Amino acid sequence: MIKLWGQLLFLLAFCNAFPPPYFFRRIEEPAAWFFAGGMLLMLVGALTLLRIRYGLIAPGVKHVSVAANLMLGLFWVGLYWGLFYKFVRHPASFLGLFVVLSSAIVSVLHAYRRD
């Protein structure tokens, strides 16, 4: 389950990082921030996938991955809270919020469960 959310987060990163040339005619600050957001999503998705593979032998990876997922989730909630009036015009944008929050929740539940 956690692998699916890590892969979805990585896919969301590609969808966020590579369209700036289509949406922005020139490379300026908004395009750079859009691309940087995609790179951040890609980093957190990669950390999640690394935690799945190496979390048992490198516990630091687990803690960094969970913290990154939580901070990303908090950032997106704050972003949607502050800019809700913009996002409500494009309901499909809530899919990104759903993926990020689901990844954070599953990451925490999976990392610290007792087997």
C-alpha positions in Angstrom: 0.0 0.0 0.0 2.7 2.4 1.0 4.6 1.7 -2.3 1.5 2.7 -4.3 1.3 6.0 -2.5 5.1 6.6 -3.0 4.7 5.9 -6.7 1.7 8.1 -7.0 3.6 10.9 -5.3 6.4 10.4 -7.8 3.9 10.5 -10.7 2.3 13.7 -9.3 5.8 15.2 -9.2 6.3 14.5 -12.9 3.0 16.1 -13.6 4.0 19.2 -11.6 7.6 19.5 -12.7 7.5 19.2 -16.5 4.5 21.3 -17.7 5.9 24.8 -16.9 7.1 25.3 -20.5 3.5 24.7 -21.6 1.9 27.0 -19.0 4.5 29.7 -18.8 5.8 31.4 -22.0 9.1 32.5 -20.4 11.2 31.1 -17.7 10.5 33.5 -14.8 9.8 33.2 -11.1 6.4 31.5 -11.3 7.7 28.9 -13.7 10.7 28.2 -11.4 8.5 27.8 -8.3 6.2 25.5 -10.2 9.2 23.3 -11.3 10.7 23.5 -7.8 7.4 22.2 -6.3 7.6 19.2 -8.7 11.1 18.5 -7.7 10.1 18.6 -4.0 7.3 16.1 -4.6 9.8 13.9 -6.5 12.3 14.0 -3.6 9.6 13.1 -1.0 8.3 10.3 -3.3 11.9 9.0 -3.7 12.4 9.1 0.1 9.3 7.1 0.5 10.4 4.4 -2.0 13.9 4.3 -0.3 12.3 3.9 3.1 10.4 0.9 1.8 13.5 -0.7 0.4 16.1 0.2 3.1 14.0 1.3 6.1 14.8 -1.8 8.2 18.6 -1.5 7.8 18.8 2.3 7.8 16.3 3.6 10.4 17.3 7.2 9.8 15.8 6.9 6.3 12.5 5.9 7.8 12.5 8.9 10.2 13.5 11.4 7.4 10.9 10.0 5.0 8.1 10.2 7.5 9.1 13.7 8.5 9.3 14.8 4.9 5.8 13.3 4.2 4.3 15.0 7.2 5.9 18.4 6.4 4.8 18.2 2.8 1.2 17.3 3.9 1.2 20.3 6.3 2.5 22.6 3.6 -0.2 21.4 1.1 -3.0 21.8 3.7 -1.7 25.4 4.4 -1.5 26.1 0.7 -5.1 24.9 0.1 -6.3 26.7 3.2 -4.8 30.0 2.0 -5.6 29.7 -1.7 -8.9 27.8 -1.4 -10.7 30.3 -3.6 -8.3 29.5 -6.5 -8.4 25.7 -6.1 -12.2 25.5 -5.8 -12.4 26.7 -9.4 -10.4 23.6 -10.5 -11.8 20.7 -8.5 -9.3 18.3 -10.2 -6.5 20.0 -8.2 -7.8 18.4 -5.1 -6.5 15.1 -6.4 -3.0 16.3 -5.6 -4.0 17.2 -2.1 -5.6 13.8 -1.7 -2.4 12.0 -2.9 -0.1 14.0 -0.7 -2.2 13.6 2.5 -2.8 9.9 1.8 0.9 9.4 1.4 1.6 11.2 4.6 -1.0 9.2 6.6 -0.1 5.8 5.2 3.6 6.7 5.7 3.1 7.4 9.4 0.8 4.4 10.0 3.1 2.0 8.1 6.4 3.3 9.6 5.4 3.0 13.3 3.0 0.0 13.3 3.7 -2.9 15.6 3.9 -6.3 13.9 
